[in-house]
């Protein structure tokens, strides 16, 4: 009987794993991945029961799609009740098992039949009319089961019943969504202040906590926020959209004019083991035009007793380098400069949002030592629902050369109008007004303006 069981298992494995599978992994920002598994499966005409024993344990079963010519799907099941000693005992309640006890003194074995009465914080057995508790003690004990319950699996298994119109090998594509896979992007930037240029290298970090490994896969990641739904129709719609989105290859990107997702496709196959984080380089930009900037922001109109340092960082336009342009996924940019010995020195980091080609990027790295700002509320007058603020911002530059400070005044109470300024604003938006404040070497500049604020009516 045992030989027959082994033979059936071998035949079954040959049926399901006739050819090695070809896996494509598409990873999204939302702890989600689309897994496409292409393989050749040997079918017989009529009904076939196909089992995929190597799917992700964190599969979303409602998103499963199996595509092949000449088949009709009848039913699919995801079995995730895994084979463990505890589960074997639980499935044997009200059934008969065998207990083998070994005498520590002489090594003799005694085998007894037992009926499993209950499994709850231990197994309760009926052995020859006596109630015993199976426990781990000084007497070696083994439990023998005649068979493995059909609903217990050594690995999470997806089983699908199909009707086939013919015999023979059939190319099939299994697609499904799974959680447990995440990715993020990080950037290393080497800034050359003298030449106003920067080299940028981008890295993808993928983390696999699905419970299985993905070997020799095609990999791509999607930058952009997507809406999720438990509906299979929604999955099909989203899946078809993503297939038509822009595809970006490391070193070669093409821009989509239709949709707002960016797909970064890794040209070489890779392997991501379970419980592993892997870093893959996905872009490089050399000699990007960049420069240092100073910035200061205020969210209200008030007086401060002491001056405070402004922020310092590096800015650049995410444009084209040679013939390539890169849309940058959200992530953290870490900036380095070379010291007097030529060694890279870390000067700070900050996060960026998803950034398309042509957008200006500001990477704040810290606070300036020699450039300070101080605010003074000169006067405040209220007339009805309107308040008029007269404010001054004193900027001091202790450096030996002139600098410019980008100053942003947030829209106070949601409705403000800037009038009577001594320096015209650079830009005015609904949420803030910006100035570029010039400060000579070892000099001060006082920016003065009047803001009329109408408080929101309740």
C-alpha positions in Angstrom: 0.0 0.0 0.0 2.8 2.4 0.9 4.5 1.8 -2.5 1.2 2.6 -4.3 0.9 5.9 -2.4 4.5 6.9 -3.3 3.9 6.0 -7.0 0.8 8.2 -7.1 2.6 11.1 -5.6 5.4 10.8 -8.2 2.8 10.8 -11.0 1.1 13.8 -9.5 4.3 15.8 -9.3 5.0 15.0 -12.9 1.6 16.2 -13.9 1.8 19.6 -12.1 5.5 20.3 -12.6 5.9 19.0 -16.2 8.1 22.1 -17.0 9.8 24.5 -14.7 7.7 27.6 -14.2 8.6 31.1 -15.4 7.8 33.7 -12.7 7.2 37.4 -13.2 7.0 39.5 -10.0 5.4 43.0 -10.1 5.7 44.8 -6.8 3.6 47.8 -5.8 4.1 50.5 -3.1 1.2 49.2 -1.0 2.7 45.9 0.4 1.3 44.1 -2.6 2.7 42.1 -5.6 1.2 40.6 -8.7 2.7 37.2 -9.4 2.5 35.6 -12.8 3.5 32.0 -13.1 3.8 30.5 -16.6 4.3 26.8 -17.0 3.5 23.8 -19.2 1.1 21.3 -17.6 0.1 17.9 -19.0 -3.7 17.6 -19.2 -6.1 14.9 -20.2 -9.2 15.5 -22.1 -12.1 16.0 -19.6 -11.8 16.9 -16.0 -8.4 17.6 -14.4 -7.4 18.4 -10.9 -4.3 20.7 -10.8 -2.4 21.6 -7.7 0.1 24.5 -7.3 2.0 23.7 -4.1 4.4 26.6 -4.3 2.1 29.6 -4.3 2.6 32.5 -1.8 1.0 31.7 1.6 -0.2 35.3 1.7 -2.1 34.9 -1.6 -5.4 36.8 -2.0 -7.4 33.8 -3.4 -10.2 36.0 -4.8 -7.7 37.5 -7.3 -6.5 34.2 -8.8 -6.7 34.0 -12.6 -5.7 30.9 -14.6 -5.5 31.5 -18.4 -5.0 28.8 -21.1 -6.5 27.8 -24.4 -9.1 25.1 -24.5 -9.9 24.9 -20.8 -12.9 25.8 -18.6 -12.4 26.5 -14.8 -14.8 24.6 -12.7 -13.6 25.2 -9.1 -10.6 26.5 -7.2 -9.5 26.1 -3.6 -6.8 27.5 -1.5 -5.7 25.1 1.3 -3.6 26.8 4.0 -4.1 24.3 6.9 -0.5 23.2 7.2 0.9 19.9 8.3 2.3 20.1 11.8 2.4 17.7 14.8 -0.3 19.7 16.5 -2.6 19.7 13.4 -2.1 16.0 12.9 -3.3 15.4 16.4 -6.2 17.8 16.1 -7.4 16.1 12.8 -7.3 12.7 14.6 -10.0 13.5 17.2 -12.4 10.6 17.6 -10.0 8.5 15.5 -7.6 5.7 16.5 -3.8 6.2 16.6 -0.9 4.2 18.0 1.4 5.1 20.9 4.9 3.7 21.1 6.6 3.9 24.4 10.3 3.1 24.9 11.6 1.8 28.2 14.7 4.0 29.0 16.3 1.1 30.9 16.3 -1.7 28.4 15.1 -0.1 25.2 12.1 -2.3 24.8 9.2 -0.8 22.9 5.5 -1.1 23.8 2.9 -0.2 21.2 -0.7 0.6 22.2 -3.8 1.7 20.4 -5.4 4.9 21.6 -8.4 6.9 20.7 -7.9 10.7 20.6 -10.7 12.3 22.7 -9.7 15.9 22.7 -6.8 18.2 21.7 -6.8 21.4 23.8 -3.6 22.5 25.5 -2.5 18.8 25.1 -3.9 15.6 23.9 -6.4 13.5 25.9 -6.4 9.8 25.0 -8.5 6.7 25.7 -6.0 3.8 26.1 -7.7 0.5 26.9 -10.5 2.3 28.7 -8.2 4.5 30.7 -8.0 8.3 30.2 -4.4 9.5 29.7 -2.8 12.8 28.8 -0.1 12.7 26.2 2.7 14.8 27.4 6.5 15.2 27.0 8.2 13.6 30.0 11.2 11.5 30.7 9.7 8.4 28.9 10.4 8.6 25.1 7.0 8.4 23.3 6.2 8.3 19.6 2.8 8.7 18.0 2.0 6.8 14.7 -0.7 7.9 12.3 -1.9 5.6 9.6 -2.4 8.4 7.0 -2.2 12.1 6.5 -5.6 13.8 6.5 -6.5 15.0 3.0 -7.1 18.6 4.1 -3.6 19.0 5.6 -0.8 20.3 3.3 3.0 20.4 3.7 2.8 23.8 1.9 0.0 26.2 1.1 -1.7 24.7 -2.0 -3.9 26.2 -4.7 -6.0 23.6 -6.3 -8.0 24.2 -9.5 -10.4 21.8 -11.3 -10.6 22.4 -15.1 -12.2 20.9 -18.1 -9.8 20.3 -21.0 -10.9 19.9 -24.6 -7.8 17.8 -25.5 -4.9 15.7 -24.2 -1.3 17.0 -24.0 0.9 19.8 -22.7 -0.8 23.1 -22.3 0.8 26.5 -21.7 -0.9 28.1 -18.6 -0.5 31.4 -16.8 -1.5 31.6 -13.2 -1.8 35.2 -11.9 -2.7 36.3 -8.4 -2.1 39.1 -5.9 -0.1 38.5 -2.7 0.8 40.6 0.3 4.1 40.2 2.2 6.4 41.8 -0.5 7.4 45.5 -0.3 9.8 47.8 -2.0 11.3 51.2 -1.5 13.8 53.4 -3.3 16.8 55.1 -1.9 19.3 57.4 -3.5 23.0 58.2 -3.0 24.0 61.6 -4.3 27.6 63.0 -4.5 27.4 66.8 -4.7 30.2 68.9 -6.2 29.5 72.5 -4.9 32.3 74.1 -6.8 31.2 72.7 -10.2 27.5 72.8 -9.3 26.9 69.2 -10.3 25.8 66.0 -8.7 26.0 62.3 -9.4 22.9 60.3 -8.3 22.5 56.5 -8.0 19.2 54.9 -7.2 18.6 51.6 -5.4 15.6 49.5 -5.0 15.2 47.6 -1.7 12.8 44.6 -1.9 11.7 42.7 1.3 10.1 39.3 1.0 8.1 38.1 4.0 5.6 35.9 2.1 6.8 32.6 3.4 8.3 31.3 0.1 11.3 32.2 -2.1 11.1 33.5 -5.6 13.9 32.0 -7.8 15.2 33.2 -11.1 12.3 35.7 -11.6 11.6 38.6 -13.9 11.1 41.6 -11.7 9.5 45.0 -12.1 8.3 47.5 -9.5 5.5 50.1 -9.9 5.8 53.6 -8.5 2.5 55.4 -7.9 -0.5 55.0 -5.5 -3.2 52.6 -6.6 -6.7 52.0 -5.1 -7.4 48.5 -3.8 -10.6 46.5 -3.9 -11.5 43.0 -2.9 -13.5 42.7 -6.1 -12.1 40.3 -8.7 -13.6 42.6 -11.4 -11.6 45.5 -9.9 -8.5 43.4 -9.9 -8.9 42.6 -13.6 -9.5 46.2 -14.4 -6.4 47.4 -12.4 -4.3 44.6 -13.9 -5.1 45.5 -17.4 -4.4 49.2 -16.7 -1.0 48.4 -15.2 -0.1 46.3 -18.2 -0.5 49.4 -20.4 1.3 51.8 -18.2 4.7 53.3 -18.9 7.6 50.7 -18.8 11.0 51.9 -17.5 14.1 49.9 -18.0 17.3 50.6 -16.0 19.1 52.9 -18.4 16.2 53.3 -20.8 12.8 54.8 -20.0 9.7 55.5 -22.1 7.1 58.0 -20.9 3.4 57.1 -20.8 1.0 59.8 -22.0 -2.1 57.9 -20.7 -1.8 56.8 -17.1 0.0 57.9 -14.0 2.0 54.9 -13.0 5.6 54.2 -13.7 7.0 50.7 -14.1 10.7 50.1 -13.5 11.7 46.8 -15.1 14.9 45.1 -14.0 16.7 43.7 -17.1 18.4 40.8 -15.3 16.6 37.9 -13.6 17.0 37.7 -9.8 16.2 35.6 -6.8 14.5 36.9 -3.7 14.7 34.4 -0.8 12.1 34.3 1.9 12.8 36.7 4.9 15.4 38.5 2.8 15.9 42.1 1.8 17.7 42.6 -1.5 19.1 45.8 -3.1 19.2 46.3 -6.8 20.6 49.3 -8.6 18.0 50.7 -11.0 19.2 54.1 -12.2 22.3 56.4 -12.5 22.5 60.0 -13.4 25.9 61.7 -13.8 26.8 65.5 -13.7 23.2 66.7 -12.9 23.2 70.5 -12.7 22.6 71.3 -9.0 23.4 74.0 -6.5 23.2 74.6 -2.8 20.2 76.5 -1.4 19.1 78.1 1.8 15.4 78.2 2.9 13.3 79.4 5.8 9.6 79.0 6.5 7.1 80.7 8.7 3.6 79.5 9.5 2.4 82.6 11.5 3.1 86.2 12.2 4.9 86.5 15.5 8.0 87.9 17.2 10.9 85.7 18.2 13.5 86.8 20.7 16.4 84.9 19.2 17.6 84.4 15.7 17.5 80.8 14.3 19.4 79.1 11.6 17.9 78.6 8.2 17.8 75.3 6.5 20.5 74.3 3.9 20.3 71.7 1.1 20.9 70.9 -2.5 18.4 71.5 -5.3 18.3 70.2 -8.9 15.9 69.9 -11.8 15.0 66.2 -12.5 15.8 66.6 -16.1 17.7 64.7 -18.8 21.2 63.4 -18.6 22.6 62.5 -22.0 19.6 61.0 -23.7 17.9 59.5 -20.7 15.5 61.0 -18.2 14.3 59.3 -15.0 11.1 59.7 -13.1 12.2 59.3 -9.5 10.1 57.1 -7.2 9.5 58.4 -3.7 12.3 57.7 -1.3 15.2 59.1 0.7 18.1 60.9 -0.9 21.4 60.8 1.1 23.8 63.5 0.1 27.6 63.3 0.3 30.4 65.8 -0.5 34.1 65.2 -0.8 36.3 66.5 2.0 39.8 68.0 1.5 41.3 64.5 1.1 38.7 63.6 -1.5 36.8 61.2 0.7 33.0 61.2 0.5 31.4 62.8 3.7 27.8 62.4 4.5 26.1 65.8 5.0 22.4 64.9 5.4 19.3 63.3 3.9 15.6 64.0 3.3 12.7 62.3 1.6 11.2 63.1 -1.8 7.8 62.4 -3.3 7.3 60.7 -6.7 9.0 63.1 -9.0 8.5 63.3 -12.7 11.0 64.4 -15.3 11.3 68.2 -15.3 10.3 68.8 -11.7 12.5 70.7 -9.3 13.8 68.7 -6.3 14.8 70.2 -3.0 16.9 68.0 -0.7 17.2 69.5 2.7 20.3 68.3 4.5 20.4 70.3 7.7 20.7 73.8 9.2 23.1 76.5 8.1 25.7 77.6 10.6 26.3 81.1 9.2 22.9 82.2 7.9 20.3 83.2 10.4 16.7 84.5 10.4 14.6 86.4 13.0 11.0 87.5 12.8 9.3 90.6 14.4 5.6 91.4 14.5 5.7 95.2 14.1 1.9 95.8 14.5 -1.4 94.0 14.4 -4.8 95.8 13.7 -8.2 94.2 13.5 -11.2 95.6 11.6 -14.2 93.4 11.5 -13.2 90.0 10.2 -9.9 91.3 8.8 -6.6 91.5 10.5 -3.7 93.6 9.2 -0.2 92.3 10.2 3.0 94.3 9.6 6.0 92.0 9.9 9.7 92.0 9.4 12.1 89.2 8.8 15.8 90.0 9.4 18.2 87.7 7.6 21.9 87.8 8.5 24.7 86.2 6.4 28.0 85.7 8.2 29.7 84.0 5.2 32.4 85.6 3.1 30.2 85.6 0.0 26.6 86.6 -0.8 23.8 84.1 -0.6 20.1 83.8 -1.4 17.4 82.5 1.0 14.2 81.0 -0.3 11.6 82.3 2.2 8.1 80.8 2.4 5.3 82.4 4.3 2.4 80.0 4.8 -1.1 81.3 4.2 -2.2 82.3 7.7 -5.7 81.2 8.6 -6.3 80.2 5.0 -7.0 83.6 3.6 -4.2 86.2 3.3 -3.2 88.9 0.9 0.4 90.3 0.9 0.6 94.1 0.3 3.2 96.9 0.9 6.3 94.8 0.5 9.9 96.1 0.1 10.8 93.1 -2.0 8.4 91.6 -4.6 7.4 88.0 -4.0 8.8 85.4 -6.3 5.6 83.3 -6.4 2.2 83.5 -4.8 0.0 80.4 -4.3 -3.1 79.5 -2.4 -1.1 78.0 0.4 2.0 80.2 0.6 3.9 83.2 -0.7 7.6 82.9 -1.5 10.5 85.4 -1.7 14.1 85.0 -2.8 16.0 87.1 -0.3 19.4 88.3 -1.4 22.0 88.8 1.4 25.4 90.3 0.8 28.6 88.9 2.4 28.5 89.6 6.2 25.4 91.7 5.8 21.8 91.9 6.8 18.6 92.2 4.8 15.3 93.0 6.4 12.2 91.8 4.4 9.2 93.9 5.4 5.6 93.4 4.2 2.0 93.8 5.3 -0.4 90.8 5.3 -4.2 91.3 5.3 -5.9 88.2 6.7 -9.6 87.4 6.6 -10.4 84.8 9.2 -12.6 81.9 8.0 -16.2 82.4 9.0 -17.8 79.6 11.0 
